[in-house]
Amino acid sequence: MDRRDFLLQATIAGLGLLTGCRRRPPLPGLSTPALDIHIHAAALGNQVEGAYVSDSFRRSNTFKIYMWAAGVSEKDMAGNDGTSAYIRNLLAQLRGAPSLNQAVILAMDQIYDPRGKPDRARTPYYVPNDFVIDLAHRHQELLAGVSIHPDRPGAVEEVTRLANRGAVLIKWLPNTQNIDVSAKRHRPLYRAMARNKLPLLVHMGTEHAVDVVDQALGDPVTLRTPLEEGVTVICAHCASQGSSQGEHNLDRWLKLLPSYPNLYGDLSALTQLNRKASFERLLDRGDLWHRLVHGSDYPLPFFPLSSPYYFAGRIPRSQLDALQAIPNRLEREIRLKLALGVPERVFEQTRSLLT
């Protein structure tokens, strides 16, 4: 056991003593294995044609923490094994989670300006679409979530091409990718998404993990345009951080739900300490389960960013230690949500949105 693992285990043990827990079996997992709709891909080194990570993002603490959380070492990244190590560790997590049997692995498109020119200088990282589709073809546990910037040349045709190759959704991070979701010029693209039955998984709310072009692009009200074109929209993290126009983004997302039955939210990252308050608001509502789906935001569900101990007042003390002791992070994420009262229907309807 190295120093890092020793400190981690000591902290876990200390929290267990503070909560007065006795080790007992956690709540059971799901009766039917679920699908995780929000898993990040990584394309590092020289293994993936066209992929890149900007120098500034590679030097950032955020990137280093992500790679540590995914089990990718400095040696892996310095050589050509970074991508393989990331995917290998992800597959091990998936295969070791009894309550999970598939996950959507997400691409990340470059920034494009309105004239269709790629802006590599402002793009923190680029994970090509065909890379995640090829992964999905090779591994039955993986489904492809592609990323098509609306200003890239031939975006409408790319929707159809990737749908025919097996893509199951389109993922955007507007604050970082400089995407105005509300722009009327994107309506033909939204019609293509609806026609090909590709949901849009889109980050809403503020973004802090990677460089941001404009936080205002995370305002949930911008979702009206794709919703009006019949696109099934899944708001990542339920817009659970930050404010727009003086109103919390979670509230702005909640206000859209009655008017748009094709609007959903994913529960990814909501077990993290920085989103705990928003998650508890959703748990207390109890009337939104039919509009929520499961995602983990892997590789982020790691201690101490996410832990059952942060919900000590909501989970019986007899279960906290056992939940924290689950070694598989994807399994722990599911069982934590079940222990907090998230019903199985949330996990069941995650898959139904993609079929």
N, C-alpha and C positions, 0 to 999 in steps of 0.2 A: 504494500500500500504506500503510494507516494504522499508527499505533504498535502497536496491538493485534496486527494481522496480522504486523508485523515481529517482535515479540517471540515470537509463536507459531512462526513459521518458524525463527527463530534457535534456539529451544529444541529444535525437532525436529532441526535440523541438528546441534546440539551432542550430542544423544542418539545420533544416528547415528555421530558420531565416536567417542563413548565405547564403543559396541558394535563398532566396527571394521567396519561393514557396507559392502558395495558394492551399488549399486542394481541389482537384478535383478528380473525379473518375479515377482510373487507366485504363490502356488498358484492353480490355476484355480478358478473359481466352481462353482456347482452345475450339474449337467447338466440339471436341471429346475427352473425358478424356484419359489421357496418362498413361504410365507406367514409373516408376522410377526404373532404373536398378541398383542403387547403394545405398542400405540402410544397415547399419551395425546392426547386432544382438548383444545382450549382454546376457551372461549366468552367473548370479551372485548367491552367496549364495549356498544353498544345494538343489536347485530345479531341476537342470539338471545333470543327471548322467554323470560323467566323465569330466564335464566342470571345468575350473579353471581360475583364474586370479593370476598371480604371485605377490608375496608380493611387489617386487620393482615397478611393474607397478601400483598396487593398491595404493601405496603411492605417485605416481607421480602426479604433477599438471595436466598433460594431462588427466589422468583418471578422476580426480575430475571434470575437466571442462566438459568432455564428459558426465558424469553422471548428472551434473547440467544442461547441455543443453538438456538432455533427460528427465528432470523432476524427476530424481531418487534421493531421499534424503539420507542423512547419516543414518537416521533411517531405511529406506528401505534396505540399504546395510548391516546394522548391523544385521538385522533380516533375514528372508527368503523370503522377498517380493521384492527384488531387480529386479529379472528377470520379475516378473509379472508386476511391476510398469513400467519397460522399455517398455514391449510389449503393455501394456494398453495405455500408452501415445503415442506410435507410431501409434497404430490403431486409436486413437482419431485424430491425425494429418492427417492420410490418409482419414478417413471418413469425415473430415472437409475441404478437399481440392476439390472444384468443378472440377478443371482441371486434377484431378488424380483419378484413381480408382484401381490401383494395383502397387505393388512394389516388387522388388527382395530383399529378406532379406538374408544377407551373413553369411555363416559359416567361421570359421578360424581354419585350421588344425594346429597340432603341428609341430615342427621342427623334421625332421628325418635325421639321418646321412646316408651316402651311403650304409651302411650295413643294413639299415632298422630299426635301433634302435631309438625310440623316445627320444628326448632331451628336457625333461621338464624344465631343469634348464635354458635353453636359450629361452624358449617359453614364450612370455609375457602374452598371454591369449589363451584359447582354447574353441571354440564354435563348438560342434559336429554337424556332417552333419544330423544325424537323428533328432536332435532337430529342425533344421530349416525346414526340410521336414514335421515333425509332425505339426509344426506351420502352414505351408502352407495348410496342409490337414484340419486344423480346421478353418482357416480364409481365405475366398475367396479373400481378398485383398492382400494376400501374396503369392509370388512364392519363391521357394527355390533355392538359389545360394550356392552350396556346395564347399568345399575346400578339394582337394585330393593332399596331398604332393606326388610328383612323386617318392620319395624314400621309401614311406611306403610299407610294404609287401602287395601284392595283389592289387596294385594301379589300374592296368588295369581292373581287375574284378570288382573293386569298382566303376569304371566309369559306367559300364553296370548296376550294381545293383542299383545305385542311379538314373540313367536315368530311369530305370523301375519304381522307386518309385516316379518319377515326378520332379526330378531336372531339371532346365532350363539352368544353366550355371555352370562353375567352376571358382572359384575366387582364385587368388594368390597374395601375397605380397612378391616377391622374396627377396628384401633387408632384410626383417625381418625373413622370413621363410627359408632362406638359400637355395633358389632354383636357380640353373643355368638353365634358360629357354633354352639356346642354346645347352645343353648337348645332344649328339647323343643318349645316352642310354635311353632318354625319348621318342624316336620316336614311339615305340609301344604304349605308353600311348597316344600320340597325334593322332595316327591312331584310337584308341578307341574313343577318343573325337569326331573326325570327323565322324566316323561310327555311333555314337549315337547322332550326331548333337547337341553336347553340346559346345557352344562357351566358349572361355577362356577370362574372364575379369581379366586383369593382371595390377597391378600397375607398372608403369615405371617412371623413374626419381628418384630423391632423396626422401628419406623418413625421416620425422622428428617427426612424432606423436608418434611412438613406437620405442622400442629398435631395432637397426639395426645390422645385422651380417656383411654385406658387401654392401656398396652403389654401387659398380661396377655392382652388379646383377640387377640394375635398368636401364642398358643401353638398349635403344630401339632396337639396332641392334640384340640383342639376340632373338628377336621375329621371326627371319627368319626361325628357325627350325620348330616351330609349323605351321607357315604360309605355308611352303613348304609341310607339311603333310596334308594340306587342312583344318586346323582348322580355324574357324572364330575367329579372335582375336580382342578383344576390349581393347584398351589401356586406362586404367583409367587415368583421368585427362589430357589426351593427352600428357603425359610425360612433363608436364608444369613447372617442377622445376629442377634446377641443370644442370650439364654438365658432359659429358663423352668424354674422349679423346680430351679435349679442345674445344668441340662443345656443344652448348645448346641441351639438350635432346629433346626439342620440335622440333628443326631442324632435329635431327636424326630420329624422328618419321615421320616428313613430307616427308623426302627423301625416306622412304619406301613405301609410299602410291601409287605412280605410278606403282610399280612392283607387288603389292599384292592387288588385288581387294577384298580379304577377310579380310582386315585390317580396323578397325574402331577406333574411339576415343570417350570416353564419356566426357560429359561436367561437371562432378561432381567436386565440390570444386572450379570451375573456377570463380565464383562470389566473392570468398574470396579475401581480400586485397592483400594477399601474392602471388596470382596467377593472379591478374588483368592484368598485362602487357602481359602475354601469351594469356589470353582470348581476349584482344583487338587485338592482332595480328591475331587471327582466325577470329574475327569479320570483320577486315579490308580486309581479303582475300576474303571472300564471295563466294568462289568456292569450299568449302569443305563440304557443308551441307549434301551431299549424303553420307558422311563418318563419320557423327557425330550422337551420340545418347544422350538421356537425363538421367542424374543421379544427385542426390542431395548431396550425401555423408552424409546423416543424421546420427547423430544428429548435424553435424557441421554448417549448414546454419543459424547461429544466429548472432544477432547484439552484438558487433561491428565487429566480424570477417567478416561478409558479410553484405552489405548494398547497396541499390540503390544510396545512396548519393556518393559513390565512383565513380559512373559513371555520375556525374552531367553534364559533358560536352557532353555526348552522349544521354541523356534522357531529354526531355523538362521539364523545371522547374515546369510546371503545374502538372506533374505526380509524381515527386519524393516523396512528402509527402504522397500521396495516396498509392503509392507502399510500402513505409516503414510502413504505418499504417495497412497493411494487417496482421491480427493476426496469421494466419496459415502460418508457415514457409515454408512448402512444396508448398503451393499455391503461396506465395510470390516469391519463387525461380523460378517457371515457368513463372509468369507474368513479373518478372525482365528480364528474358532471352528473352521473346517476345518483351518487350519494347526496348531491345538492338538490335533487328533485327533478332533474331534466328527464322527461319520460322517454321510453323507447321509441315512440312515434317520431321524435325528432331525428333519430338515427335512421329509421326506416325511410322517412320521406327524403332524406339526403340523396339516396340512390334514385328514387323515383323522379327527381328533377332532371336527371341526366339521361333518362331512357324514354 
